[in-house]
Amino acid sequence: MSDRESRKNEPTTEARPPAEMHTEIYDDESIAIWPKVMELWHFRRTIARAFGGAIGVFLLGLAFVYVWYPNQKTAQVSFRLLFEGAEKGQYPNGMPFGPSDIASTPILEEVYKANKLEQYGGFEGFKSGLFVQQSNPRLELLRSTFLAKLADTKLTTVDRQRIEQEFEARSKGLSSADFQLLFVRTERFREMPATLVQKTLADILSTYAKDADQKKGALKYRVAIPTRNMVRKDLMDEEDYIVSLDMLRIAVRRLQGAVTALQSLPGANVVRVGPTGMTLTDAQSNLDDLLQFRISPMIGFVRAIGVTKNAALTIQYLRNQLFTINLDRDAAKGQVQVYENSLRSYLQQRANLPAASAGSEARSSGSGGMGNVPALIPQLGDSFFDRLIELGTKGDDTAYRQTMVNKSTDVGMRLVDFEKERSYYEDLISVFEGASKRSNPAVQKQFLDVFHERYPKTFEELLATIDNVNLFYDTLSQQNLNPTSLLVEITVPPSVNTESSLAGSRLLVVAVVYFLFVGGGTIIGIFVFARFREESRSEIAAHAPGTTHPHPEQHETV
C-alpha cells in the first residue's frame, strides 16, 4: 500500500465527530477557555438578539418608571427685607414680624386665585408646599464652628457657658434680613410650567409687601389718627343743640391728642404739608382756636338761654355722660393706688423691710398722700405685688422706679381731665333742669340764627383739619419709616430645580444587575443547549458509526 493510500485510510480531523475532537483538546478535569469562546461566537446572533430584546424591555420599563414615579420640583427665590427692624423680628412701627407672615393664608389665597392655580391642584397642597427660611451663610458657619467646640467632652461647665456667651455676642452682629421662599411640589402627569412657578413666587412677595403696607400698616406709626368717619354731620343734625356741640367738642379734643402724639415723632416739627405749607404747630393752633372761638361760645349761648329741642332727652344724655366720667375717674384713682402701692412695696423689699410692719406703720400714722392706700392691698392680693416686684428687680432699679412714677403721673393728669369734665356736665345738667324758668323765645330765635350760620362752617373747618392731620401722619410715616416705600427686594431671581424620585445611582445599579442577569442567563442557556446537542449527536453517532457529522457552525440555532 502506498503512502497516499495509507494517508487516505487514516481518519482525518474534519471527518471526526465533534465529541472525539473535543475530547482530544480538553477533558472534564481541565477545561480550555478558547473552545467555549468559539462556541459563544458561533451563537453570536442569538446573543445579539437576546441583548437587543433585553435593552428594549429595559427601556420600556424605564419609560414606565419615569411616568409612574413623580418628580419633585423645588422652586426658590432669595430676597431681602428692607424695612428697619426685620432682623430683630419687628416692623418699623413696632409691630411683631415673623417669616410666616410672608406665606400667610390670606396672601396665598389671593395669589392662588389670581394665577388660577386650581387647575394644578388644591389650595391646601399649594399652601403646604410653601415655606420661608432665613438665609445667612455667615451665621450658619459661626453656628457650626461653635457646635464643634461644644462637642468636646472635656469642657467644663464654666467653659461651656463662656463659649455660649461668646456665640451670643458674635451672632448679634451677624443678624440678617435675608430669606428664601421655597416651593416644593410633587408632580406626575400635570406639571406646572416653570414660568408660572416663578411668577407665583414673585407675586407672593409683592402681595405680602402690599398687604403689610396697606392692611397691617407696617410703614405707619402706631398712632391713633382720627378720620372723617369720626364725625357724621347727618347724625349730629338729628341731635339736640348741646349734644351736637358736645360731639364736636369731643372730636376736637381727640384730634388734639393725635396732634400731640405726632409732635413727638422724629422730624415732626419741621414737616410742612398742603399748598400753604402747614405745620403741626399750625394745626394745633387751629384746633385750639376752633374750640375756643367757635364751639365754646355756642355752648355758652346754649347754657345761658337754655335752648333745647327736648329738655328730657338732653338731660338724660348729660347724666349718662356724667355717669361715664365718674366711672373713668374711679378707675383712674384705682390705677394710681396700684402704682403707688407697687412702688412702696418694691422699695420696702429693696430695703429688706417686712411689708406687713410697713403696712401697719402706714395705717397707724395715717399721714401723707397715701395714708388710705394700704387698705387696697388685701383686695388686690399679695401675689400681684410680688409679681411686680419680681419684674422690677430684674431690671435697673432707677429705671423701674422712674417707670412707676411716670405711670402714676400720667394717670394723675387723666384724673385732672376727668374732674374738669365732671364739673362741666354737672353744670350743664343744672342749667337744663331750670331752663324752662328763664326761656325767652326771642333770644332763643336769635341764637338759632347764629347757630345755623356758624355750625356748618365749624364742621367744615374740623373736617379740613382732620385731613391735614392725616396728611402729616402719612408724610412722617413715609419719610421716617421707609423713604423708598419698599419692603422686599429680590436678590436672586426665582429658579426651578427638578429632582426625580428614582435616583440616578440607584437606576445605574438596577441597570447593571439587570444586564448581568440577562447576559449570564443567555450564556448559561447557550452552554446548556450546546451540551444537550452534543449528547444527542453522540447518541446518534453511537447508533450509526458510519455517519459523518457536519461542522457545528451549520447547526446554529436561533
C-alpha positions as CSV (number, residue, x, y, z in Angstrom):
1,M,0.0,0.0,0.0
2,S,1.3,3.4,-1.0
3,D,1.8,6.3,1.4
4,R,-1.1,8.2,-0.4
5,E,-3.4,5.3,0.2
6,S,-2.3,4.8,3.8
7,R,-2.9,8.5,4.5
8,K,-6.3,8.2,2.8
9,N,-7.3,5.4,5.1
10,E,-6.2,7.4,8.2
11,P,-9.1,9.2,9.8
12,T,-8.9,13.0,9.3
13,T,-9.8,15.7,11.7
14,E,-12.6,17.0,9.5
15,A,-14.2,13.6,9.5
16,R,-14.1,13.0,13.2
17,P,-17.2,13.6,15.3
18,P,-17.2,16.8,17.4
19,A,-17.2,14.7,20.6
20,E,-14.0,13.0,19.6
21,M,-12.4,16.3,18.6
22,H,-13.3,18.0,21.9
23,T,-12.0,15.0,23.8
24,E,-8.6,15.5,22.4
25,I,-8.5,19.2,23.2
26,Y,-9.8,19.1,26.8
27,D,-11.2,16.7,29.4
28,D,-13.5,17.1,32.4
29,E,-10.7,18.0,34.8
30,S,-9.1,20.7,32.7
31,I,-11.4,22.9,30.7
32,A,-10.0,25.1,28.0
33,I,-11.3,28.6,27.6
34,W,-10.9,29.0,23.9
35,P,-13.4,26.4,22.8
36,K,-16.0,28.0,25.0
37,V,-15.4,31.3,23.5
38,M,-15.6,29.9,20.0
39,E,-18.8,28.2,20.9
40,L,-20.3,31.5,22.1
41,W,-19.0,33.1,18.9
42,H,-21.0,30.6,16.9
43,F,-24.1,31.8,18.7
44,R,-23.3,35.5,18.4
45,R,-26.5,36.3,16.5
46,T,-28.6,34.6,19.2
47,I,-26.7,36.6,21.9
48,A,-27.2,39.8,20.0
49,R,-31.0,39.2,19.6
50,A,-31.2,38.4,23.4
51,F,-29.5,41.6,24.4
52,G,-31.5,43.6,21.9
53,G,-34.7,42.3,23.4
54,A,-33.3,42.9,26.9
55,I,-32.5,46.5,26.0
56,G,-36.0,47.0,24.6
57,V,-37.6,45.7,27.8
58,F,-35.3,47.8,30.0
59,L,-36.1,51.0,28.0
60,L,-39.8,50.2,28.2
61,G,-39.5,49.7,32.0
62,L,-37.5,52.9,32.3
63,A,-40.3,54.8,30.5
64,F,-42.9,53.3,32.8
65,V,-40.8,54.3,35.9
66,Y,-40.3,57.8,34.6
67,V,-44.1,58.2,34.1
68,W,-45.2,56.4,37.2
69,Y,-42.7,57.8,39.7
70,P,-43.4,61.5,40.4
71,N,-40.8,64.2,40.0
72,Q,-40.1,66.7,42.8
73,K,-39.7,70.3,41.7
74,T,-38.2,72.8,44.1
75,A,-38.5,76.5,43.2
76,Q,-36.8,79.1,45.3
77,V,-36.3,82.9,45.3
78,S,-33.9,84.7,47.6
79,F,-35.0,88.1,48.9
80,R,-34.1,90.7,51.5
81,L,-36.4,92.7,53.7
82,L,-35.6,96.4,53.5
83,F,-37.6,97.8,56.4
84,E,-35.9,98.6,59.7
85,G,-36.2,96.0,62.4
86,A,-36.6,93.0,60.1
87,E,-33.6,91.2,61.6
88,K,-35.0,91.8,65.1
89,G,-38.4,90.5,64.3
90,Q,-40.5,93.7,64.2
91,Y,-41.9,96.1,61.7
92,P,-40.8,99.8,61.7
93,N,-43.9,100.8,63.7
94,G,-43.0,98.2,66.4
95,M,-45.5,95.5,65.4
96,P,-44.1,92.0,65.6
97,F,-42.8,90.4,62.4
98,G,-42.3,86.7,61.6
99,P,-41.3,84.9,58.4
100,S,-44.6,83.1,58.4
101,D,-46.3,86.5,57.7
102,I,-44.9,86.2,54.1
103,A,-46.7,82.9,53.5
104,S,-49.8,83.6,55.5
105,T,-53.1,82.2,54.3
106,P,-54.8,85.5,53.1
107,I,-51.8,86.3,50.9
108,L,-51.6,82.7,49.5
109,E,-55.3,82.7,48.8
110,E,-55.0,85.9,46.8
111,V,-52.1,84.7,44.8
112,Y,-53.7,81.3,44.3
113,K,-56.9,82.8,42.8
114,A,-55.1,85.5,40.8
115,N,-52.9,82.9,39.0
116,K,-55.7,80.4,38.6
117,L,-53.7,77.6,40.2
118,E,-56.7,75.4,40.9
119,Q,-56.1,73.5,37.7
120,Y,-52.8,72.2,39.1
121,G,-54.0,71.2,42.5
122,G,-55.9,72.2,45.6
123,F,-55.1,75.1,47.8
124,E,-54.0,73.0,50.8
125,G,-51.4,71.3,48.7
126,F,-50.2,74.6,47.4
127,K,-50.0,76.1,50.8
128,S,-48.2,73.1,52.4
129,G,-45.5,73.2,49.7
130,L,-44.5,76.8,50.6
131,F,-42.2,77.8,53.4
132,V,-39.8,80.6,54.3
133,Q,-36.4,80.1,55.8
134,Q,-33.7,82.5,56.8
135,S,-30.6,82.6,54.6
136,N,-27.5,83.7,56.5
137,P,-24.4,81.7,55.5
138,R,-22.1,83.6,57.9
139,L,-24.4,82.8,60.8
140,E,-24.6,79.1,59.8
141,L,-20.8,78.9,59.6
142,L,-20.5,80.5,63.0
143,R,-23.1,78.1,64.4
144,S,-21.3,75.1,63.0
145,T,-18.0,76.3,64.4
146,F,-19.3,76.7,67.9
147,L,-21.2,73.4,67.8
148,A,-17.8,71.8,67.0
149,K,-16.3,73.5,70.1
150,L,-19.2,72.4,72.3
151,A,-18.9,68.8,71.1
152,D,-15.7,68.5,73.1
153,T,-16.5,66.2,76.1
154,K,-13.6,67.6,78.1
155,L,-15.2,71.0,78.5
156,T,-16.2,72.1,82.0
157,T,-19.5,73.9,82.8
158,V,-17.6,77.2,83.0
159,D,-16.1,76.7,79.6
160,R,-19.4,75.8,78.1
161,Q,-21.0,79.0,79.5
162,R,-18.1,81.0,78.2
163,I,-18.4,79.6,74.7
164,E,-22.2,80.1,74.7
165,Q,-21.8,83.7,75.7
166,E,-19.2,84.2,73.1
167,F,-21.6,82.8,70.4
168,E,-24.4,85.0,71.5
169,A,-22.2,88.1,71.4
170,R,-20.8,87.3,67.9
171,S,-24.2,86.2,66.5
172,K,-25.8,89.5,67.3
173,G,-23.5,91.2,64.9
174,L,-24.4,88.8,62.1
175,S,-28.2,89.2,62.2
176,S,-29.5,89.4,58.7
177,A,-32.8,90.1,56.9
178,D,-32.0,87.7,54.0
179,F,-34.6,85.0,53.5
180,Q,-35.6,82.3,50.9
181,L,-39.1,81.4,49.8
182,L,-39.2,77.8,48.7
183,F,-42.0,76.0,46.8
184,V,-41.7,72.2,46.8
185,R,-44.2,70.4,44.5
186,T,-44.5,66.7,43.6
187,E,-45.8,66.3,40.1
188,R,-46.7,63.2,38.0
189,F,-48.6,63.9,34.9
190,R,-49.8,67.5,35.0
191,E,-46.8,69.8,35.5
192,M,-46.9,73.5,36.5
193,P,-44.9,75.5,33.9
194,A,-41.7,76.9,35.2
195,T,-42.6,80.4,34.2
196,L,-45.9,80.2,36.2
197,V,-44.0,78.9,39.2
198,Q,-41.5,81.8,39.0
199,K,-44.4,84.3,38.6
200,T,-46.2,82.8,41.6
201,L,-43.2,83.2,43.9
202,A,-42.7,86.8,42.8
203,D,-46.4,87.5,43.3
204,I,-46.3,86.2,46.8
205,L,-43.6,88.7,47.7
206,S,-45.3,91.6,46.1
207,T,-48.7,90.7,47.6
208,Y,-47.0,90.5,51.0
209,A,-45.4,93.9,50.7
210,K,-48.8,95.4,49.6
211,D,-50.6,93.7,52.5
212,A,-48.0,94.7,55.1
213,D,-48.1,98.3,54.0
214,Q,-51.9,98.9,53.4
215,K,-53.6,96.4,55.7
216,K,-51.1,95.9,58.6
217,G,-49.7,99.4,58.4
218,A,-46.1,98.2,58.7
219,L,-44.9,101.5,57.3
220,K,-47.2,103.6,59.5
221,Y,-46.6,104.8,63.0
222,R,-48.7,103.2,65.7
223,V,-50.6,106.4,66.4
224,A,-54.4,106.6,66.5
225,I,-55.3,109.2,63.9
226,P,-59.0,110.1,63.6
227,T,-60.5,110.2,60.1
228,R,-63.6,111.9,58.7
229,N,-65.6,108.9,59.8
230,M,-65.2,110.2,63.4
231,V,-67.8,112.8,62.8
232,R,-71.0,112.5,60.7
233,K,-73.0,115.6,60.1
234,D,-76.2,113.8,59.3
235,L,-76.3,112.2,62.7
236,M,-75.3,115.4,64.5
237,D,-78.0,117.3,62.9
238,E,-80.6,115.0,64.4
239,E,-79.4,115.6,67.9
240,D,-80.2,118.5,70.2
241,Y,-78.1,121.6,70.0
242,I,-76.0,121.0,73.1
243,V,-75.5,117.3,72.1
244,S,-74.2,118.3,68.6
245,L,-71.9,120.9,70.1
246,D,-70.6,118.4,72.7
247,M,-69.9,115.9,69.9
248,L,-67.9,118.5,68.1
249,R,-66.0,119.4,71.3
250,I,-65.1,115.8,71.9
251,A,-63.9,115.3,68.3
252,V,-61.7,118.4,68.6
253,R,-60.1,117.1,71.8
254,R,-59.4,113.7,70.3
255,L,-57.8,115.4,67.3
256,Q,-55.7,117.5,69.7
257,G,-54.4,114.3,71.3
258,A,-53.5,112.9,67.9
259,V,-51.5,116.1,67.0
260,T,-49.7,115.9,70.3
261,A,-48.7,112.3,69.6
262,L,-47.5,113.2,66.1
263,Q,-45.4,116.1,67.6
264,S,-43.3,113.5,69.5
265,L,-42.2,111.8,66.3
266,P,-38.8,112.5,64.7
267,G,-38.8,115.5,62.4
268,A,-42.5,116.3,63.1
269,N,-41.9,120.0,63.9
270,V,-40.2,120.7,60.5
271,V,-42.6,118.9,58.2
272,R,-44.9,121.1,56.1
273,V,-47.9,119.8,54.1
274,G,-50.6,121.2,51.8
275,P,-50.4,124.1,49.4
276,T,-50.0,126.6,52.3
277,G,-47.1,124.7,53.9
278,M,-49.0,124.0,57.2
279,T,-47.0,122.7,60.2
280,L,-48.2,120.7,63.1
281,T,-48.0,123.7,65.3
282,D,-50.4,125.5,62.9
283,A,-52.7,122.5,63.1
284,Q,-52.6,122.6,66.9
285,S,-53.4,126.3,66.9
286,N,-56.3,125.9,64.5
287,L,-57.8,123.3,66.8
288,D,-57.4,125.5,69.8
289,D,-59.0,128.4,68.0
290,L,-61.8,126.2,66.8
291,L,-62.6,125.1,70.3
292,Q,-62.1,128.4,72.0
293,F,-63.7,130.8,69.5
294,R,-66.2,128.6,67.7
295,I,-67.5,125.8,69.8
296,S,-67.2,127.1,73.3
297,P,-69.1,130.4,72.6
298,M,-72.0,128.5,71.1
299,I,-72.0,126.2,74.1
300,G,-72.1,129.3,76.3
301,F,-75.1,130.6,74.4
302,V,-76.9,127.4,74.9
303,R,-76.0,127.3,78.6
304,A,-77.1,130.9,79.1
305,I,-80.5,130.8,77.5
306,G,-81.2,127.1,78.0
307,V,-82.4,126.5,74.4
308,T,-83.2,122.8,73.6
309,K,-85.3,120.7,71.3
310,N,-86.2,118.2,74.0
311,A,-85.1,119.0,77.6
312,A,-85.8,115.5,79.0
313,L,-83.6,113.8,76.3
314,T,-80.9,116.4,76.7
315,I,-80.8,116.0,80.5
316,Q,-80.6,112.2,80.1
317,Y,-77.7,112.5,77.7
318,L,-75.8,114.8,80.1
319,R,-76.4,112.5,83.0
320,N,-75.2,109.5,81.0
321,Q,-72.0,111.4,80.1
322,L,-71.6,112.3,83.8
323,F,-72.0,108.6,84.8
324,T,-69.3,107.5,82.3
325,I,-67.0,110.2,83.5
326,N,-67.4,109.1,87.1
327,L,-66.6,105.5,86.2
328,D,-63.4,106.5,84.4
329,R,-62.4,108.8,87.2
330,D,-62.8,106.0,89.8
331,A,-60.8,103.6,87.6
332,A,-58.0,106.1,87.3
333,K,-57.9,106.6,91.0
334,G,-57.6,102.8,91.4
335,Q,-54.7,102.8,88.9
336,V,-52.9,105.5,90.9
337,Q,-53.3,103.5,94.1
338,V,-51.9,100.3,92.4
339,Y,-48.8,102.1,91.1
340,E,-48.2,103.8,94.4
341,N,-48.6,100.5,96.4
342,S,-46.4,98.7,93.9
343,L,-43.6,101.3,94.2
344,R,-43.8,101.3,98.0
345,S,-43.7,97.5,98.2
346,Y,-40.8,97.4,95.9
347,L,-38.9,99.9,97.9
348,Q,-39.7,98.0,101.1
349,Q,-38.3,94.8,99.7
350,R,-35.2,96.6,98.4
351,A,-34.6,97.9,102.0
352,N,-35.3,94.4,103.4
353,L,-38.2,95.6,105.5
354,P,-41.2,93.4,106.3
355,A,-44.2,94.5,104.2
356,A,-46.6,93.7,107.0
357,S,-44.9,96.0,109.5
358,A,-44.6,98.8,106.9
359,G,-48.2,98.5,106.2
360,S,-49.2,98.7,109.9
361,E,-47.0,101.7,110.3
362,A,-48.6,103.4,107.4
363,R,-52.1,102.7,108.7
364,S,-51.2,103.8,112.2
365,S,-49.6,107.1,111.0
366,G,-52.4,108.0,108.6
367,S,-50.2,110.8,107.3
368,G,-49.1,111.6,103.7
369,G,-50.9,111.4,100.5
370,M,-51.1,107.6,100.7
371,G,-52.4,107.1,104.2
372,N,-55.6,105.4,103.0
373,V,-54.0,103.3,100.3
374,P,-52.9,100.2,102.1
375,A,-56.5,99.1,102.6
376,L,-56.5,98.3,98.9
377,I,-53.6,95.7,99.2
378,P,-55.7,92.8,100.6
379,Q,-58.3,93.3,97.8
380,L,-55.7,93.0,95.0
381,G,-53.7,90.2,96.6
382,D,-50.1,89.9,97.6
383,S,-49.2,87.8,94.5
384,F,-50.0,90.8,92.3
385,F,-47.4,93.0,94.0
386,D,-44.9,90.1,94.3
387,R,-45.0,89.7,90.6
388,L,-44.5,93.4,90.0
389,I,-41.6,93.4,92.5
390,E,-40.1,90.3,90.7
391,L,-40.2,92.1,87.4
392,G,-38.8,95.3,88.9
393,T,-35.8,93.6,90.5
394,K,-34.7,92.1,87.2
395,G,-34.1,95.4,85.6
396,D,-32.4,98.6,86.6
397,D,-33.6,99.9,89.9
398,T,-33.7,103.5,88.9
399,A,-35.4,102.7,85.6
400,Y,-38.1,100.7,87.4
401,R,-38.9,103.4,89.9
402,Q,-38.9,106.0,87.2
403,T,-41.4,104.0,85.1
404,M,-43.7,103.6,88.1
405,V,-43.6,107.3,88.8
406,N,-44.3,108.2,85.2
407,K,-47.3,105.9,85.0
408,S,-48.7,107.3,88.2
409,T,-48.1,110.8,86.9
410,D,-49.9,110.1,83.6
411,V,-52.9,108.7,85.3
412,G,-52.9,111.6,87.7
413,M,-53.1,114.0,84.7
414,R,-56.0,112.0,83.4
415,L,-57.7,112.4,86.8
416,V,-57.4,116.2,86.4
417,D,-59.2,116.0,83.0
418,F,-61.9,113.8,84.4
419,E,-62.6,116.2,87.2
420,K,-62.9,119.0,84.7
421,E,-65.3,117.1,82.5
422,R,-67.3,116.1,85.6
423,S,-67.7,119.7,86.6
424,Y,-68.7,120.6,83.0
425,Y,-71.5,118.1,82.8
426,E,-72.8,118.8,86.3
427,D,-73.1,122.4,85.4
428,L,-75.0,121.7,82.2
429,I,-77.4,119.4,84.0
430,S,-78.3,122.1,86.5
431,V,-78.7,124.6,83.6
432,F,-81.2,122.5,81.6
433,E,-83.1,121.4,84.7
434,G,-84.1,125.0,85.2
435,A,-84.2,126.1,81.6
436,S,-88.0,126.4,81.4
437,K,-88.0,129.2,84.1
438,R,-85.8,131.6,82.1
439,S,-86.6,130.7,78.5
440,N,-87.1,133.7,76.2
441,P,-88.4,132.9,72.7
442,A,-86.9,136.0,71.1
443,V,-83.5,135.3,72.5
444,Q,-83.7,131.7,71.5
445,K,-84.6,132.6,67.9
446,Q,-81.7,134.9,67.7
447,F,-79.4,132.2,69.0
448,L,-80.7,129.7,66.5
449,D,-80.0,132.0,63.6
450,V,-76.4,132.3,64.7
451,F,-76.2,128.6,65.4
452,H,-77.4,127.6,61.9
453,E,-74.9,130.0,60.4
454,R,-71.8,129.1,62.3
455,Y,-72.3,125.3,62.9
456,P,-71.8,124.2,59.2
457,K,-68.7,126.4,58.9
458,T,-67.3,124.9,62.2
459,F,-67.9,121.4,60.9
460,E,-66.1,122.1,57.6
461,E,-63.2,123.6,59.4
462,L,-63.0,120.4,61.6
463,L,-63.0,118.2,58.5
464,A,-60.3,120.2,56.9
465,T,-58.1,119.9,60.0
466,I,-58.7,116.1,60.1
467,D,-57.5,115.8,56.5
468,N,-54.4,117.9,57.3
469,V,-53.6,115.8,60.4
470,N,-53.8,112.6,58.3
471,L,-51.6,114.1,55.7
472,F,-49.0,114.8,58.4
473,Y,-49.3,111.2,59.6
474,D,-48.7,109.8,56.1
475,T,-45.8,112.1,55.4
476,L,-44.0,111.3,58.6
477,S,-44.5,107.6,58.2
478,Q,-43.2,107.7,54.7
479,Q,-40.1,109.8,55.5
480,N,-39.1,108.2,58.7
481,L,-40.0,104.5,58.4
482,N,-39.2,103.8,54.8
483,P,-38.2,106.5,52.4
484,T,-38.2,104.2,49.3
485,S,-41.6,102.8,50.1
486,L,-40.3,99.3,49.5
487,L,-40.5,96.3,51.8
488,V,-38.9,93.5,49.8
489,E,-36.0,93.3,47.4
490,I,-35.4,90.1,45.3
491,T,-31.7,89.3,45.5
492,V,-31.7,86.1,43.4
493,P,-34.4,85.6,40.7
494,P,-36.7,82.6,41.0
495,S,-35.4,79.3,39.8
496,V,-36.8,75.8,39.5
497,N,-34.9,72.5,40.0
498,T,-36.3,69.1,39.1
499,E,-35.4,66.0,41.1
500,S,-36.6,62.5,40.1
501,S,-37.9,60.3,42.8
502,L,-35.7,57.5,41.4
503,A,-32.0,58.5,42.0
504,G,-29.5,58.1,39.1
505,S,-27.1,56.0,41.1
506,R,-29.9,53.6,42.1
507,L,-31.0,53.4,38.5
508,L,-27.4,52.6,37.4
509,V,-27.2,49.7,39.9
510,V,-30.5,48.3,38.7
511,A,-29.3,48.5,35.1
512,V,-26.0,46.7,35.8
513,V,-27.7,44.0,37.8
514,Y,-30.4,43.6,35.1
515,F,-27.9,43.2,32.2
516,L,-25.7,40.9,34.2
517,F,-28.6,38.7,34.8
518,V,-29.6,38.8,31.2
519,G,-26.1,38.1,29.9
520,G,-25.4,35.4,32.4
521,G,-28.7,33.7,31.7
522,T,-28.1,33.8,28.0
523,I,-24.6,32.3,28.3
524,I,-25.7,29.6,30.6
525,G,-28.6,28.8,28.3
526,I,-26.2,28.6,25.3
527,F,-23.9,26.2,27.1
528,V,-26.7,24.0,28.3
529,F,-28.1,23.9,24.8
530,A,-24.7,23.1,23.3
531,R,-24.2,20.3,25.8
532,F,-27.5,18.9,25.1
533,R,-26.9,19.0,21.4
534,E,-23.5,17.2,21.7
535,E,-25.0,14.5,23.8
536,S,-27.7,14.0,21.2
537,R,-25.2,13.8,18.5
538,S,-23.1,11.3,20.5
539,E,-26.1,9.0,20.8
540,I,-26.8,9.3,17.1
541,A,-23.1,8.6,16.3
542,A,-23.2,5.5,18.6
543,H,-26.1,4.0,16.7
544,A,-24.7,5.0,13.2
545,P,-20.9,4.8,13.3
546,G,-20.5,5.5,9.6
547,T,-22.4,8.7,9.6
548,T,-20.4,11.9,9.3
549,H,-21.3,15.0,11.2
550,P,-21.2,18.5,9.8
551,H,-19.3,21.4,11.4
552,P,-21.1,22.9,14.4
553,E,-21.5,26.2,12.5
554,Q,-24.0,24.6,10.3
555,H,-26.3,23.9,13.3
556,E,-26.5,27.3,14.9
557,T,-30.0,27.6,16.3
558,V,-31.9,30.8,16.5
